[in-house]
Protein backbone atom coordinates (compact mmCIF):
# COMPACT_ATOMS: atom_id res chain seq x y z
CA UNK A 1 0.00 0.00 0.00
CA UNK A 2 1.35 3.43 -0.94
CA UNK A 3 2.20 5.78 1.90
CA UNK A 4 2.71 9.51 2.37
CA UNK A 5 5.64 10.47 4.59
CA UNK A 6 5.84 14.02 5.91
CA UNK A 7 9.27 15.10 7.13
CA UNK A 8 9.99 18.25 9.14
CA UNK A 9 13.34 19.17 10.56
CA UNK A 10 15.01 22.00 12.40
CA UNK A 11 18.55 22.58 11.22
CA UNK A 12 18.01 20.70 7.93
CA UNK A 13 18.92 23.58 5.61
CA UNK A 14 18.77 24.22 1.86
CA UNK A 15 22.53 23.80 1.62
CA UNK A 16 22.32 20.41 3.33
CA UNK A 17 19.41 19.38 1.10
CA UNK A 18 21.28 20.40 -2.07
CA UNK A 19 24.34 18.43 -0.99
CA UNK A 20 22.19 15.38 -0.11
CA UNK A 21 20.41 15.60 -3.46
CA UNK A 22 23.70 15.77 -5.34
CA UNK A 23 25.49 13.01 -3.41
CA UNK A 24 22.58 10.54 -3.41
CA UNK A 25 21.60 11.33 -7.02
CA UNK A 26 17.98 10.18 -6.78
CA UNK A 27 17.01 12.22 -9.85
CA UNK A 28 19.40 10.33 -12.14
CA UNK A 29 19.40 7.01 -10.24
CA UNK A 30 15.92 6.71 -8.70
CA UNK A 31 15.51 4.93 -5.39
CA UNK A 32 13.35 1.82 -5.73
CA UNK A 33 9.80 2.43 -4.54
CA UNK A 34 10.07 6.25 -4.25
CA UNK A 35 7.17 7.65 -6.28
CA UNK A 36 7.06 11.38 -5.58
CA UNK A 37 9.04 14.03 -3.69
CA UNK A 38 8.22 17.64 -2.82
CA UNK A 39 10.36 19.88 -0.62
CA UNK A 40 10.14 23.43 0.67
CA UNK A 41 11.67 25.47 3.47
CA UNK A 42 9.83 27.53 6.07
CA UNK A 43 10.54 31.13 7.09
CA UNK A 44 13.34 30.03 9.43
CA UNK A 45 15.01 27.92 6.72
CA UNK A 46 13.99 24.50 8.08
CA UNK A 47 12.88 21.70 5.77
CA UNK A 48 9.32 20.59 5.00
CA UNK A 49 9.12 17.52 2.78
CA UNK A 50 6.41 15.18 1.47
CA UNK A 51 7.35 11.87 -0.10
CA UNK A 52 5.13 9.19 -1.60
CA UNK A 53 6.47 5.64 -1.44
CA UNK A 54 5.10 2.32 -2.68
CA UNK A 55 5.15 1.05 0.93
CA UNK A 56 6.64 1.65 4.36
CA UNK A 57 9.08 -1.18 3.68
CA UNK A 58 10.31 0.47 0.45
CA UNK A 59 10.78 3.76 2.32
CA UNK A 60 12.80 2.04 5.05
CA UNK A 61 14.91 0.14 2.49
CA UNK A 62 15.56 3.35 0.54
CA UNK A 63 16.66 5.22 3.65
CA UNK A 64 18.99 2.46 4.77
CA UNK A 65 20.47 1.75 1.34
CA UNK A 66 20.85 5.25 -0.09
CA UNK A 67 19.97 8.12 2.26
CA UNK A 68 20.97 7.56 5.89
CA UNK A 69 24.73 7.24 5.47
CA UNK A 70 24.88 10.41 3.36
CA UNK A 71 22.65 12.28 5.84
CA UNK A 72 25.02 11.30 8.65
CA UNK A 73 28.09 12.26 6.59
CA UNK A 74 26.64 15.72 5.90
CA UNK A 75 25.49 16.16 9.52
CA UNK A 76 21.79 16.46 8.76
CA UNK A 77 19.80 16.24 12.00
CA UNK A 78 17.21 13.47 12.05
CA UNK A 79 13.89 14.94 10.89
CA UNK A 80 10.53 14.18 12.49
CA UNK A 81 8.50 11.80 10.32
CA UNK A 82 4.77 11.18 10.09
CA UNK A 83 3.60 8.30 7.89
CA UNK A 84 0.05 7.83 6.60
CA UNK A 85 -1.51 5.28 4.25
CA UNK A 86 -2.33 6.93 0.93
CA UNK A 87 -6.03 7.05 0.18
CA UNK A 88 -5.82 8.68 -3.25
CA UNK A 89 -2.88 9.85 -5.34
CA UNK A 90 -3.11 12.03 -8.46
CA UNK A 91 -0.21 13.60 -10.32
CA UNK A 92 -1.31 16.32 -12.72
CA UNK A 93 2.00 17.67 -14.06
CA UNK A 94 5.42 16.11 -14.39
CA UNK A 95 7.53 18.85 -12.78
CA UNK A 96 7.56 22.52 -11.90
C-alpha positions as a Markdown table, in Angstrom:
| # | Residue | x | y | z |
|---|---|---|---|---|
| 1 | Unk | 0.0 | 0.0 | 0.0 |
| 2 | Unk | 1.4 | 3.4 | -0.9 |
| 3 | Unk | 2.2 | 5.8 | 1.9 |
| 4 | Unk | 2.7 | 9.5 | 2.4 |
| 5 | Unk | 5.6 | 10.5 | 4.6 |
| 6 | Unk | 5.8 | 14.0 | 5.9 |
| 7 | Unk | 9.3 | 15.1 | 7.1 |
| 8 | Unk | 10.0 | 18.2 | 9.1 |
| 9 | Unk | 13.3 | 19.2 | 10.6 |
| 10 | Unk | 15.0 | 22.0 | 12.4 |
| 11 | Unk | 18.6 | 22.6 | 11.2 |
| 12 | Unk | 18.0 | 20.7 | 7.9 |
| 13 | Unk | 18.9 | 23.6 | 5.6 |
| 14 | Unk | 18.8 | 24.2 | 1.9 |
| 15 | Unk | 22.5 | 23.8 | 1.6 |
| 16 | Unk | 22.3 | 20.4 | 3.3 |
| 17 | Unk | 19.4 | 19.4 | 1.1 |
| 18 | Unk | 21.3 | 20.4 | -2.1 |
| 19 | Unk | 24.3 | 18.4 | -1.0 |
| 20 | Unk | 22.2 | 15.4 | -0.1 |
| 21 | Unk | 20.4 | 15.6 | -3.5 |
| 22 | Unk | 23.7 | 15.8 | -5.3 |
| 23 | Unk | 25.5 | 13.0 | -3.4 |
| 24 | Unk | 22.6 | 10.5 | -3.4 |
| 25 | Unk | 21.6 | 11.3 | -7.0 |
| 26 | Unk | 18.0 | 10.2 | -6.8 |
| 27 | Unk | 17.0 | 12.2 | -9.8 |
| 28 | Unk | 19.4 | 10.3 | -12.1 |
| 29 | Unk | 19.4 | 7.0 | -10.2 |
| 30 | Unk | 15.9 | 6.7 | -8.7 |
| 31 | Unk | 15.5 | 4.9 | -5.4 |
| 32 | Unk | 13.3 | 1.8 | -5.7 |
| 33 | Unk | 9.8 | 2.4 | -4.5 |
| 34 | Unk | 10.1 | 6.2 | -4.3 |
| 35 | Unk | 7.2 | 7.6 | -6.3 |
| 36 | Unk | 7.1 | 11.4 | -5.6 |
| 37 | Unk | 9.0 | 14.0 | -3.7 |
| 38 | Unk | 8.2 | 17.6 | -2.8 |
| 39 | Unk | 10.4 | 19.9 | -0.6 |
| 40 | Unk | 10.1 | 23.4 | 0.7 |
| 41 | Unk | 11.7 | 25.5 | 3.5 |
| 42 | Unk | 9.8 | 27.5 | 6.1 |
| 43 | Unk | 10.5 | 31.1 | 7.1 |
| 44 | Unk | 13.3 | 30.0 | 9.4 |
| 45 | Unk | 15.0 | 27.9 | 6.7 |
| 46 | Unk | 14.0 | 24.5 | 8.1 |
| 47 | Unk | 12.9 | 21.7 | 5.8 |
| 48 | Unk | 9.3 | 20.6 | 5.0 |
| 49 | Unk | 9.1 | 17.5 | 2.8 |
| 50 | Unk | 6.4 | 15.2 | 1.5 |
| 51 | Unk | 7.3 | 11.9 | -0.1 |
| 52 | Unk | 5.1 | 9.2 | -1.6 |
| 53 | Unk | 6.5 | 5.6 | -1.4 |
| 54 | Unk | 5.1 | 2.3 | -2.7 |
| 55 | Unk | 5.1 | 1.1 | 0.9 |
| 56 | Unk | 6.6 | 1.7 | 4.4 |
| 57 | Unk | 9.1 | -1.2 | 3.7 |
| 58 | Unk | 10.3 | 0.5 | 0.4 |
| 59 | Unk | 10.8 | 3.8 | 2.3 |
| 60 | Unk | 12.8 | 2.0 | 5.1 |
| 61 | Unk | 14.9 | 0.1 | 2.5 |
| 62 | Unk | 15.6 | 3.4 | 0.5 |
| 63 | Unk | 16.7 | 5.2 | 3.6 |
| 64 | Unk | 19.0 | 2.5 | 4.8 |
| 65 | Unk | 20.5 | 1.8 | 1.3 |
| 66 | Unk | 20.8 | 5.3 | -0.1 |
| 67 | Unk | 20.0 | 8.1 | 2.3 |
| 68 | Unk | 21.0 | 7.6 | 5.9 |
| 69 | Unk | 24.7 | 7.2 | 5.5 |
| 70 | Unk | 24.9 | 10.4 | 3.4 |
| 71 | Unk | 22.6 | 12.3 | 5.8 |
| 72 | Unk | 25.0 | 11.3 | 8.7 |
| 73 | Unk | 28.1 | 12.3 | 6.6 |
| 74 | Unk | 26.6 | 15.7 | 5.9 |
| 75 | Unk | 25.5 | 16.2 | 9.5 |
| 76 | Unk | 21.8 | 16.5 | 8.8 |
| 77 | Unk | 19.8 | 16.2 | 12.0 |
| 78 | Unk | 17.2 | 13.5 | 12.0 |
| 79 | Unk | 13.9 | 14.9 | 10.9 |
| 80 | Unk | 10.5 | 14.2 | 12.5 |
| 81 | Unk | 8.5 | 11.8 | 10.3 |
| 82 | Unk | 4.8 | 11.2 | 10.1 |
| 83 | Unk | 3.6 | 8.3 | 7.9 |
| 84 | Unk | 0.1 | 7.8 | 6.6 |
| 85 | Unk | -1.5 | 5.3 | 4.3 |
| 86 | Unk | -2.3 | 6.9 | 0.9 |
| 87 | Unk | -6.0 | 7.0 | 0.2 |
| 88 | Unk | -5.8 | 8.7 | -3.2 |
| 89 | Unk | -2.9 | 9.8 | -5.3 |
| 90 | Unk | -3.1 | 12.0 | -8.5 |
| 91 | Unk | -0.2 | 13.6 | -10.3 |
| 92 | Unk | -1.3 | 16.3 | -12.7 |
| 93 | Unk | 2.0 | 17.7 | -14.1 |
| 94 | Unk | 5.4 | 16.1 | -14.4 |
| 95 | Unk | 7.5 | 18.8 | -12.8 |
| 96 | Unk | 7.6 | 22.5 | -11.9 |
